[in-house]
Amino acid sequence: MMPRTGLFALALLAACAAAGSPARAESAARLAQKAAPLPPLPPAKGSDGAALKAEVAGTREFQERLKAEIEAAKGDRGKLSRLLVDASGRARDIEQRIIDLEARMGRLDQAAKALDISLAERRGVLAQVLAALLRMGRQPPPALVMRPDDALDAVRSAILLGALVPELRVEAETLASDLTELSRVRGELAEARGTLARLGTVLEEDRARLTALISERQRRQQENDPLPAADRAQAEGVAKASGDVHDLVTRLEAEVPPAARAAEAALQVPPAPQPALRRDLGREDDPARLRPALAFTDAKGLLPLPVAGVRLREFGAPDAAGGAEKGLTIATRSGAPVSAPADGWVVYAGPFRSYGQLLILNAGGGYHILMAGMDRITVDLGQFVLAGEPVAVMGRAGRVGPTGPSAPAGGPPASGQPQLYVEFRKDGVSIDPAPWWAAATDSRKVRG
C-alpha cells in the first residue's frame, strides 16, 4: 500500500498536469519519491556471519588495547587516575551529545506529525477538485457536436472550474511546500538516527572501558589501603542512627576512623594558588596527588557537572513541599557514569534514609558535596578522588533522587528517568552551587 504522503504527491502531480504546469508535475513526482517512509535502522551487528566475525575481532582488539593501557599504568597511580578522568570526561561528552540529539529528534518527529495531520485534513477537499479536473481531462465536451443541455452543463462546469483552478493552484503550491518540508524533516530524522546509532556504539565501548578502569582502581585501593570491615559496619551504624545529613557528617568525622582521617587531611588543603595557576581541575599536572589542587573557594567557575543531562530544579527554586530547593537536580540517561565535581575525600558512601544511595565528599575548608539518586557507588569510605573521576553509576530507570519528608528536593516529576541530586554545604549549611560550575550544555529533553 502506498504511503499517505506518496498519495498526496501523486495527487499533486495530477493537479499540476490538469492546471497545465509540466514543471510542477515533475517537481511533484520527485517529491513523491522523496516522501517515502523513513528507512529502517541499520541492521544490528552480528546479523550475519561476516558481521559477527568483525564484531568478535573488534571486541578482542578493544580488550587487548584496554589490557595494555591498564598494564602500562601498573604501579603508577597518577597514570591510572589520568585514564579514569579522561575516560569519564569522554563518556560524559558522548552522553550529552546523545541527549542533545534525542531532543532534536523529538522536535523533528513532532514537526513530521504536524505536517502529516495538515496534509490529512486537506485530503478530502483536494480529492473532490482533482476528480472533477481528471474527468474533464479524460472526456472533454465536443465544442460543436453536443445537445443544448450538454452545452449548458459544459458552460456551467467551465465557469465553476475557472473559478476553482486559481484556488487549486494555491492549494497545490501549499501542498508542494508541505511535502518539501516533510521530505527535509524525514531526511534529517534518518541522518539523526544514523548518528545516534554510531554514538551509541562509541558510548557502549567507553562505558566498558570505564568499568574496567574503575575495577582496577578499586582493586588497587583495596590492596594499598583496605577498608576494615569494622569501619564499614560502624559507618553503617552511624547512618542508621543519624536523623539528618548534618548529624551524619558530624558523627562520621568524629567517630569513624576513615572519615575522621579524611576530615583531618581536609584541614591541610593548600592556600589559593596564583590566578595564572587556575586551570581545569581535571587537567592538573599531578594526577597522583592525594589532596585538592586548590582551595574549594578558588574552584569557582571551574567545576564540571558530575553527569550529562538536563538541569531540572535549581537551588532556591520552590519545591513541592512549599519550601525551597537546597541543591541541583539533573535528569540523566540510564546507566550514566557520575564523576566527582571536585577533589575530595569520601566521608560516606551508602544508603541513607530517603536519599537512597548517598555519597558525601569532604572538599576541604568546611565544604561538603552531597550526591544522591545513584544506583551504585564505585568508591570507598576514606578514598581520595580527583575532580572528574568516576564515583558512581546512575540506575536503569525509576530512581529519581531523594524523596519523602526529609528530602531536600521536591517530589519526582512525571518522568521516570534517573535523576542526580547535588548539594553543596558550607559548615553544614546548604549553599548555591551555581558559582562553582563551569560552562555546561543546557539540554531541555532527555530520553532513556
N, C-alpha and C positions, 0 to 999 in steps of 0.2 A: 504494500500500500504506500502511495506516495506521501511524504511528509506534508504537513499542513502548509508550511512556507513554500514548498515546491508547487503546490496547487495555486497559491496566491501568485507566484511568479509566472506560472503558465497563464493564469487569468490576465495578468498584466500584459503578457505577450499578445494575447488576443485583443485586448483593449487598444493597445498601441497600433496593432495592424489595422483594426477597424477604423481608427482615427487617422490612418494614412501616415504613420510615422515609423518607417522601417528601422531607423536608428534606435528608437526607443524599444522596438521589438527585440532587436539584437541585444540591447543592454539588459532587457528583462530576462532573455534567455541565459545570459551569463550569470545574472543574479540567481536564477533558478538553480544553476549548478552550484553556486557558492553557498546557497541556503540549505545544503544537505545537512543531515544530523551531525552532531559532534562526533568526531572519530573516537573509537574506544581507547581506553588507556593502553599503553604498551603492554605486551604480554609479560607476565612475571618471569623472573629468572628461573631457569630450570624447567621451562615448559617443553623443552626438547633436549635430546642428548647433547648437542653442541653447547647449548646454553648452560646445561648442568656442569659440563666439564669446565667451562670458562669460569663459572661461579666457584667451583671447588678450587681451581687453580688460583683464583683471586683471593679466596679465603686463606689458602696456605701461604700465599705471598704476604698477605696482611699479618698473619700470625708470626711469620718469620721476622718481618720488619719490626713488629711490636716487641718480640722477644729480644731482638738486637738492641732496641732502644733501652729496654729495662736493664739488659746486661751491661750496656755502656754506662749506665748510671749507678752500677753496683758500687756500694761504698761511698757514693757521692750524694749526700742529702740535697745539696744545692741543685744539682742537675735534675734529680727526680722532682724536686719542687718546681723547677722551671718547666719541666714537661707537664706537670699537673696544671699549673696556671695557664700555660699555653693551650692545652687540650680543653680545659674548662672554658676559656675565653672563645675558642673557636666553636665549640658546641653551642655556647650561648648566642653567638652571632648567627649561626645557622638556624637556631630555634627562632630568633627574631625575624629573620628573612622569611621563614615559613609562615610565621604569624602574619606578617605584612601581606604575603602573597595570598594566604587564605582569606584575609579581609578583602583584598582586591577581587578575588574570585567571587566572593559573596555579593559584592556590588555589581559585578558583571552579570551574575546569574539573575539578580533582581531586574536589571535592565533588559535582559533577554526575555524574561517572563512578561514584563510590561509591554514589550513590543509584540509578543505573541498575542496577548489579550487585545491590544489595539487592532491588530490585523483581524483577529477573530470577530470582533464587534462589527467590522465593516464588510464582512464576507457576504452577508445576505443581500444588502443593497447593491453591492458591486455585481453580484452574480445575476441579479434581475436585469440590470442595464446591459451587461455583457451578452446575456441571452438574446435580447432584442437586437443588438448590433450584429450578432452572429447570424441570426435569422435573416436580417436584411442583406448580409453579405452573401449568404448561400442562395436566396431566392429574391433577387431584385425585381420589382414590378416592371413589366414592359411599359415603355413610355407611350406607345401608340395603340397596341392591341390590348385593351382592357375594358371591362364594363365600367359604367359610370360609378357604381358603388365601390368597385375596386379602386378606381382612380381617387375617389373621395377618401377612402381609407388610407391610400398611399400618401395623399397630401397631408392628412392628419398625422400619420406616422412621421412623415418628413419634418413637419412642424415641431412635433414632440421631440424627435431625435435631434433636430437642430438646436433645440434649447438645452438638451441633455449633454451633448458632446462636449461643450466647453467645461461643464461641471465634471464630466467624466475625465477629461484631461487633467483637471486639478486633482481629482481623486487618484488618477494614475501616477501623477508626479509625487503625491504624498506617499503612495504605496511604494514607489520606487525608492524614495528616500528612506522609508522604514526598512525595506528589505536590505538596502545598502548598510544601514546601521546594524541590523540584525546579523548580517554577514560579518561585519567587522567585530562585533561583540563575540560571536561564536569563534572567530579566528583567534581572538585574544584569550578566550577561555581554553581553547585547545593548546595554545602556547603555554599558558599558565599551568595547565595540567602536566605537560611535559617537564616544565621547570620544577614543579612540586615533586614529581616522581624522582628527578635527579637529586634534589636537595634531600629528600627522604633517604635515599641510598647513602649519601655522604654523612647524614646525621646518624644513621644506624652504625656506620663504621666508627664515627667519632665517639659515640656512646660506648661501644665495645672497647675502644682504646682507653677511654676514661675509666671504665670499670676495672680493667686490668691494672692500670696505674694506681688506682685507689687501693686495690687489693695488695699491691706490692708495698705501698706506703704504710698501710696498717700492719702488714706483716713485719716490716722493719720497726715500726713503733712498738709493737709487742715484744720484739726481741731486745730492743735497746732500752725501753722504758715501760716495762709491763705494768698494767694496772692491776693491783691486788684485788682479788675477789671481795675482800672485806671492805675496801674503799668503795667499790661499786655498790655493794649492799648498803653501806652507810649512806651514800648519796641517795639511793632509792628510798631509804627510810626517812631521810630529811624531807624529801619531796612529798611523801605521803603525809607528813606531819605539818607541813607549811601551809598557811592559809592563803598567801598570795605570793607574787613574784618577788617583791621586795624582801619579804620574810625568807623566802627560799634562798635568794642570793646571799643575804646576810648570814644565815646559818651555814650554808655551804662553805663560804670563805672563812668561817670561823671554826667549823667542826670537821670538815672533810679534808684530809691532807692534800690531795692533788689540787683542789680548789683553793686551799689556803696558800699553797706554794705559788699558784698562778697569781693570786692577789698580791703576794709579796713581790713577785717578779714585775707585776704591772707598775709597782711604785718606782721601778728602776728605768722607766721609759726615758730616753734621751731628750734633751731640750730641743726646741724647734730648730730646724736647720735654716740656713740662709735661703732667701727666695729662689736663688738660682738652682738650689738642690731639689725644689719641689717638682716631682715627676709623677708619672703614672705609677701608682703603688705596685702594680703587677709587673713592672719593668725595672725594679731596683737592681743594682749591680750585685747585691749579696742575697741571693735566694736561699742561702743556707743559714740566714740569721735566725735567732731564737728570741728575738724581741722586736717590737714595732720599729719600722724605719724612721718614723717621726711621730711626734705627739698627735693624739687624735684631734685636738683643736686645730692643728695645722693641716689636717687632711680635708678641710672643706673644699668642695668643688672637685675632688679627686676620686671619690669612691665610686666603683661600678655598682650598678644594681645587681643584686645577688642572683637574679633569674630573668630570663627573657619573658616578656608578657605585656599585659595591659594594666596600667595603674587604675584600679577600681575606686579605691577610697583613700583619700589623703589625710594626713594628720590634721586634726582640728575640725574636720567635716562632721556634720550631725550624724549620730549613729541611730540605730533602731530603738535604743532604749531612752532616747531623749537627751543623751549626753553628747560628748564629742569623741571622735576617734583619737586614740593615743598612738597610732602608728600608721604605716602604709600597708595597703593590701594590694597584691598583684595577682591577677588571674593569669595562669600559665598553661602550658600544654602538659599532657600526661607524661610522666617519666622524665620531666626536665631536670637537669642537674642544677643544684643550688650551690653557689660559691660564697665564701666569706666576704662580706663587704669591706672589711678592714683587717689588718693584722691583729691578732689577739689570741688569748688563751681560752680554752674550753673549760668553763666552770660548771656547766651542766649539759647533759645530753641524754634525754629520755622522756618518758611520758610525764605530763603534769596537768592534772585537773582537766578543765575544758580546752586547754591548749592543744591537746593531743601530744604529738612528738614536739618537744621544746628544746631548742639549742640556745645556750647563753654564752656569749663571748665577752671576756673582760678585755677592753681595748686600751686600758691604762687611763690614768688621770681621772678616775671616778666614773668613766664611761663604760656602759654595758650595751651590748647589742642582743636583742631577743629575736628569734625567728621561730615561727610555728606554722603548722599546716603541712609539714613534710610527711612522707610515708616512711622514710628510712634515713637515719643519721649515720654518716660514714666516718665520724671522728670519735675519739675517746676523751673521757674526762682528763683534764690536765694537759692535753695536747696543744701545742702552739701551731697556728695556721697562718698562712700569708693571705693578704687581700687577693681575691680571685681564685683561691684554692678551693676545690670542691669539698663540701662538707655534708651534703645531704642530697636526697632524690625525692622529687615530688611523686605523689601517688598516681595511679592509673585513672581514677575518676572518683568523684564524690566528696573527697576531703576538701573542705573549704576554709580551713583555719579555725582559730578559736571561736567557740560559740558558748552560749549559756550566760548565766547571771554574772559570772566573774570575768567574762571575756572582755578584752579591751576594744574589740571591734564589734560592729553591728552584726546582725544575723546574716546568714548567707543569702546571696541573690538567687534568682531563679536558675542561673546556670549551674550545672553540676560539675563544672571543671574545677580542678585543684587550684587552690589559692594559697599564696605565701603571705604570711603576716610578718612585718618587720617593724620593730620598735627600738628606738634609741633612748637610753636613760642616762641621766647625769645625777649621781649621788641619789639614786633611787627614784628620781622624778622623770616622767616621760618628757621628751623634748622633740621638737620638729626636726626630722632628718633631712628636709629639703635642701638646706645649705650645703650638705655634705656630698650630694650626688653629683657626679659628672654628667655632662650632656648625654641623654639616652633617647632611644627611639620611643615615640609615644604612639603605639598602635591602638586601634579602637576596637578590634574584634579578634577573638581567639576561638579556634575550633580544635576539639580534641581528636 
